[in-house]
Amino acid sequence: MFSIFLKRIFVPLFALAFAVAFLNGCSDDEDNPAGDDSEHAEAFGCLLIMGGDTLVRVDSSSVSGALSVTTGDTLGYIEVWFLDEDGDVFRPEHDHAGPLDEDEHELEIRISDQAIATTELGHEISESLEWAFEIAGVSSGSTTLRVVILHEGHDDYTSALIPLTVAQ
């Protein structure tokens, strides 16, 4: 009797409950804890521009250009623009009415060896420099940096390694 209950009632109910849970977990519902993908910056590359000149171009397959500064000097402010899949430039959306907060996109620059160079983000100085940074030469040598778009604490975009040289 119990065996018939398992085969005819319990197994189909269990399968139905599993299917409902699976389909609900895969929906495009607004309650998705991972958030809406439309809020993520879809960058495929970036441009580093200073004084109207492109210093570095990073796309999905290559890096052209490099950055250099002398010990004790600064380079910048370097503007950051991002490239979409068609090669058009953009910057992630941001509420320009106030300062950056962790719920929005923000710029991060990661220098591999901070004994050689350090960076200061422009938005720490002025809101008009939100997508800009400067590099300070600390000691002579070579290192690399990455440009990152942060969104709600995770990386939406991380560039390829960009060469950075600090000369005497």
Secondary structure by P-SEA (a helix, b strand, c coil): caaaaaaccaaaaaaaaaaaaaaaaaccccccccccccccccccbbbbbccccccbbbcccccccccccccccccccbbbbbbccccbbbbccccccccccccbbbbbbbbcccccbbbbbcccccccccccbbbbbcccccbbbbbbbbccccccccccbbbbbbcc
